[in-house]
Amino acid sequence: MSSRITNSILSSNYLRNMNRNMNNMQTLQNQLASGKAINKASDNPYKASRSMQLNGEISYNKQYNENIKDTSNWLDTTDTALSQMGNIFGRIETLLVNAGNGAYGDDERSAIQDEIKEKVNELSQVLNTSFDGSYIFGGTKTNSKPTTVVDGVLQYADKDGNGIGNNGTIAITDTDVQNQLSMDLQVDIAQGVKTTYNKTAIDVLEFKDKNGKSINVSDLLSKITTDLGSSGTSSDLTTTDLSDIQSVTANLLQKRSEVGTMQNRMDSAQESNETQNYNMTDILSKTEDIDFAETTMEYAMMQTVYTAALQTSAKILPMTILSYL
């Protein structure tokens, strides 16, 4: 038994199909205008969710890349500062050798003493090197300089820049400052990956030499200054003092080597980061972006269907009373 098709049913079907066709055309127009296959979550919930996830991962990855770049610049600054310190102690070593010259009198030794005092000031300036407003040798105490010179003696500095030595030595009496100056700085360079990237003033000024002897650079420089005077032990200048200065230089070379290892790690991390970013961006493009040629063809087909529907409706839909006038 066949069902009766009324004019009302024809009209309803026509309008429903036309609306569907126009909605499809609008979707394709939006895709062509934006270049994206997904303009709202309802277009494709799975792809929309995947797109949000990828965009989040790419955003995090870009931040990791910025961290890596900043850390690399920090390490470059650290290496330069350590090199400058090496030059300072290289000059002090030369001065000590010269001081051992038997032909040198009080005037020559006094001149050497004055230059070494100046080197103490220069060393403090280098230890107070900053990068982007942060003192690189200050540990977590990055907002104020880590060292100062008080009465010719190199000392650690408190948050106000005042020396905190004990009886002229570099021993730390402020526990908070001690903790801050000894702290390592860490940075995120990948998801779940942190790395240490700093050297502290304590790393430079307090260490043990290859024989296990503890060396305090401030005490050493003060002793050298004293030994160059009339009340000092001049025989130590080319023996104990010179040997300890050479140990300071060796320690600086060791710290530069460690910084170099950190720099290599940053280079590897950046290469890995850029590869990951490229891969994720490619996947995102395949998830979000349209094929312009294919979408343009689909749109042209939709236009053809729309035009054909209009032409067909003119023949099938019932005529109005005006058609009989």
C-alpha positions as MATLAB code, in Angstrom:
seq = 'MSSRITNSILSSNYLRNMNRNMNNMQTLQNQLASGKAINKASDNPYKASRSMQLNGEISYNKQYNENIKDTSNWLDTTDTALSQMGNIFGRIETLLVNAGNGAYGDDERSAIQDEIKEKVNELSQVLNTSFDGSYIFGGTKTNSKPTTVVDGVLQYADKDGNGIGNNGTIAITDTDVQNQLSMDLQVDIAQGVKTTYNKTAIDVLEFKDKNGKSINVSDLLSKITTDLGSSGTSSDLTTTDLSDIQSVTANLLQKRSEVGTMQNRMDSAQESNETQNYNMTDILSKTEDIDFAETTMEYAMMQTVYTAALQTSAKILPMTILSYL';
ca = [
       0.000    0.000    0.000;
       1.575    3.263   -1.108;
       1.421    6.368    1.057;
       0.049    9.633   -0.236;
       2.634   12.385   -0.913;
       1.131   15.785   -0.298;
       2.344   19.200   -1.390;
       3.073   19.953    2.236;
       5.426   16.971    2.469;
       7.204   18.035   -0.717;
       7.671   21.548    0.623;
       8.960   20.342    4.001;
      11.429   17.934    2.417;
      12.631   20.612    0.050;
      13.204   23.155    2.822;
      14.947   20.588    5.027;
      17.286   19.538    2.229;
      17.975   23.138    1.254;
      18.828   24.048    4.850;
      21.161   21.059    5.109;
      22.829   22.051    1.853;
      23.216   25.669    2.959;
      24.662   24.589    6.319;
      27.202   22.410    4.514;
      28.090   25.328    2.247;
      28.512   27.606    5.262;
      30.787   25.057    6.942;
      32.949   24.844    3.823;
      33.009   28.648    3.513;
      34.229   28.930    7.111;
      36.895   26.308    6.467;
      38.109   28.082    3.330;
      38.158   31.433    5.138;
      40.049   30.147    8.203;
      42.091   27.408    6.577;
      41.050   25.176    9.478;
      38.906   22.052    9.367;
      37.740   22.724   12.934;
      36.225   26.084   13.804;
      34.196   24.874   16.778;
      34.278   21.744   18.902;
      31.055   20.380   17.413;
      32.667   20.226   13.960;
      34.675   17.192   15.089;
      34.892   16.553   18.864;
      37.804   14.109   18.579;
      39.907   16.398   16.390;
      38.987   19.401   18.538;
      40.210   17.593   21.658;
      43.392   16.450   19.910;
      43.984   19.972   18.623;
      43.666   21.469   22.122;
      46.107   18.884   23.478;
      48.662   19.569   20.744;
      48.353   23.343   21.124;
      48.983   22.969   24.855;
      52.045   20.794   24.292;
      53.425   23.197   21.681;
      52.898   26.125   24.055;
      54.792   24.327   26.823;
      57.505   23.361   24.364;
      57.961   26.974   23.282;
      58.376   27.988   26.923;
      60.977   25.254   27.393;
      62.781   26.648   24.345;
      62.809   30.128   25.899;
      64.169   28.615   29.124;
      66.926   26.886   27.166;
      67.888   30.087   25.341;
      67.971   32.124   28.560;
      69.996   29.433   30.310;
      72.474   29.262   27.420;
      72.974   33.033   27.619;
      73.391   32.782   31.398;
      76.039   30.086   30.954;
      77.851   32.144   28.310;
      77.971   35.035   30.781;
      79.219   32.686   33.512;
      81.973   31.307   31.281;
      83.104   34.818   30.371;
      83.223   35.810   34.051;
      85.211   32.704   35.000;
      87.625   33.474   32.181;
      88.074   37.005   33.538;
      88.778   35.582   36.990;
      91.341   33.269   35.437;
      93.074   36.307   33.957;
      93.060   38.010   37.361;
      94.732   35.078   39.087;
      97.081   34.601   36.165;
      98.280   38.151   36.739;
      98.583   37.551   40.495;
     100.677   34.456   39.799;
     102.999   36.539   37.608;
     103.263   39.182   40.338;
     104.223   36.544   42.914;
     106.962   35.219   40.662;
     108.221   38.774   40.210;
     108.091   39.370   43.960;
     110.552   36.517   44.400;
     113.159   38.438   42.448;
     115.988   39.109   44.884;
     116.692   42.435   43.204;
     113.236   43.779   44.141;
     113.267   46.284   46.973;
     110.525   47.647   49.220;
     109.251   50.045   46.563;
     108.776   47.300   43.981;
     107.028   45.041   46.492;
     104.815   47.892   47.607;
     103.787   48.435   43.981;
     102.974   44.719   43.660;
     100.991   44.901   46.903;
      98.951   47.824   45.561;
      98.205   45.978   42.326;
      97.068   42.872   44.179;
      94.751   45.014   46.305;
      93.305   46.330   43.073;
      92.909   42.764   41.825;
      90.836   42.023   44.944;
      88.441   44.809   43.943;
      88.415   43.564   40.367;
      87.655   40.015   41.514;
      84.702   41.250   43.556;
      83.363   43.145   40.551;
      83.509   40.025   38.388;
      81.849   37.927   41.108;
      79.069   40.526   41.094;
      78.415   40.027   37.381;
      74.707   40.107   36.574;
      72.608   38.743   33.737;
      69.205   40.213   33.004;
      69.151   41.818   36.454;
      70.219   38.685   38.363;
      73.618   38.157   39.994;
      74.917   34.963   38.423;
      77.191   33.899   41.308;
      74.660   34.640   44.048;
      72.929   31.257   44.203;
      69.291   32.006   44.995;
      70.380   35.433   46.276;
      70.024   36.876   42.793;
      68.647   40.307   43.694;
      71.710   41.621   45.536;
      75.432   41.315   44.920;
      77.118   38.280   46.499;
      80.432   39.922   47.436;
      81.936   43.204   48.533;
      85.341   44.511   49.631;
      85.694   45.923   53.148;
      89.031   47.506   54.109;
      90.731   45.642   51.284;
      89.272   42.272   52.306;
      86.935   40.306   50.028;
      83.754   39.335   51.878;
      80.333   37.924   51.132;
      77.616   40.568   51.141;
      74.240   40.638   52.855;
      71.052   41.734   51.077;
      72.037   45.377   51.587;
      75.503   44.876   50.124;
      77.309   45.045   53.472;
      80.163   42.675   54.256;
      79.396   39.825   56.663;
      82.877   38.523   57.435;
      84.167   37.467   60.844;
      87.393   39.121   62.017;
      88.321   39.982   58.464;
      87.841   36.499   57.047;
      85.323   35.343   54.502;
      83.600   32.954   56.932;
      79.837   33.419   56.670;
      78.031   34.408   59.871;
      74.596   35.019   58.302;
      72.883   31.629   57.958;
      70.293   32.853   55.452;
      72.973   34.308   53.197;
      75.023   31.120   53.507;
      72.069   29.023   52.426;
      71.257   31.323   49.520;
      74.830   31.585   48.259;
      75.249   27.811   48.267;
      71.997   27.009   46.452;
      71.905   25.661   42.918;
      69.487   27.139   40.394;
      67.394   24.764   38.308;
      65.381   25.220   35.135;
      62.817   23.124   33.251;
      64.138   22.261   29.783;
      61.604   19.564   28.877;
      58.576   17.899   30.395;
      59.743   16.397   33.687;
      63.377   17.379   33.039;
      65.193   19.880   35.268;
      68.854   20.835   35.134;
      71.221   22.870   37.296;
      72.833   25.785   35.501;
      74.724   28.037   37.923;
      78.013   28.383   39.742;
      78.170   30.273   43.028;
      80.658   32.594   44.662;
      81.271   29.831   47.202;
      82.241   27.464   44.367;
      84.946   29.946   43.380;
      86.133   31.177   46.763;
      86.052   28.042   48.934;
      87.278   24.668   47.722;
      89.769   21.865   48.299;
      92.803   21.441   46.082;
      93.934   18.158   44.534;
      95.638   17.207   47.808;
      92.541   17.854   49.898;
      93.811   21.142   51.316;
      91.036   23.648   52.046;
      91.599   26.982   50.363;
      89.771   30.189   51.196;
      90.540   32.675   48.432;
      89.858   35.739   50.559;
      92.202   34.525   53.289;
      94.806   33.676   50.659;
      94.688   37.126   49.069;
      94.894   38.776   52.496;
      97.915   36.621   53.374;
      99.647   37.509   50.107;
      99.081   41.203   50.769;
     100.557   40.780   54.245;
     103.519   38.721   52.990;
     104.380   41.539   50.587;
     104.690   43.922   53.541;
     107.464   44.288   56.061;
     105.637   42.201   58.673;
     104.872   39.287   56.354;
     106.619   36.058   55.471;
     108.163   36.922   52.128;
     109.515   33.408   51.613;
     105.934   32.135   51.270;
     105.294   34.310   48.219;
     106.987   31.966   45.773;
     106.213   28.768   47.656;
     102.965   28.300   49.571;
     101.239   31.419   48.233;
     102.184   30.710   44.636;
     101.121   27.068   44.921;
      97.745   28.063   46.374;
      97.156   30.630   43.618;
      97.877   27.926   41.055;
      95.269   25.780   42.817;
      92.776   28.649   42.493;
      93.463   28.772   38.764;
      93.006   25.001   38.506;
      89.677   25.267   40.349;
      88.503   27.964   37.936;
      89.426   25.757   34.990;
      87.424   22.935   36.568;
      84.400   25.219   36.990;
      84.703   26.368   33.374;
      84.787   22.734   32.282;
      81.590   22.070   34.248;
      79.954   25.124   32.683;
      81.016   23.843   29.263;
      79.293   20.534   29.997;
      76.139   22.448   30.924;
      76.367   24.443   27.684;
      76.632   21.229   25.671;
      73.553   19.906   27.420;
      71.664   23.087   26.538;
      72.694   22.714   22.897;
      71.399   19.135   22.855;
      68.205   20.164   24.652;
      67.556   22.945   22.156;
      68.071   20.617   19.203;
      65.680   18.085   20.735;
      63.178   20.826   21.559;
      63.160   22.184   18.018;
      62.692   18.677   16.589;
      59.781   17.994   18.930;
      58.224   21.349   18.117;
      58.484   20.674   14.378;
      56.918   17.224   14.736;
      54.059   18.439   16.924;
      53.380   21.391   14.623;
      53.258   19.011   11.662;
      50.796   16.730   13.460;
      48.695   19.747   14.448;
      48.619   20.921   10.844;
      47.427   17.512    9.686;
      44.770   17.578   12.404;
      43.516   21.143   11.918;
      44.343   22.362    8.444;
      42.215   21.712    5.374;
      43.270   20.565    1.933;
      42.404   23.729    0.005;
      42.083   21.972   -3.360;
      39.806   19.276   -1.965;
      37.694   21.710    0.057;
      37.335   24.087   -2.902;
      36.117   21.184   -5.040;
      33.620   20.144   -2.360;
      32.335   23.712   -2.152;
      31.897   23.886   -5.933;
      29.934   20.626   -5.825;
      27.731   22.012   -3.046;
      27.031   25.109   -5.136;
      26.059   22.901   -8.069;
      23.716   20.871   -5.866;
      22.223   24.058   -4.443;
      21.590   25.514   -7.910;
      20.070   22.251   -9.140;
      17.790   22.124   -6.108;
      16.516   25.621   -6.815;
      15.811   24.770  -10.435;
      14.072   21.507   -9.537;
      11.928   23.117   -6.872;
      10.551   25.575   -9.393;
       9.064   22.666  -11.346;
       7.993   20.369   -8.511;
       6.595   22.652   -5.815;
       2.907   23.597   -6.267;
       1.999   26.729   -8.115;
       0.290   29.510   -6.222;
      -3.078   30.956   -7.204;
      -1.194   33.716   -8.988;
       0.022   31.148  -11.514;
      -3.556   30.765  -12.772;
      -4.226   34.451  -13.252;
];
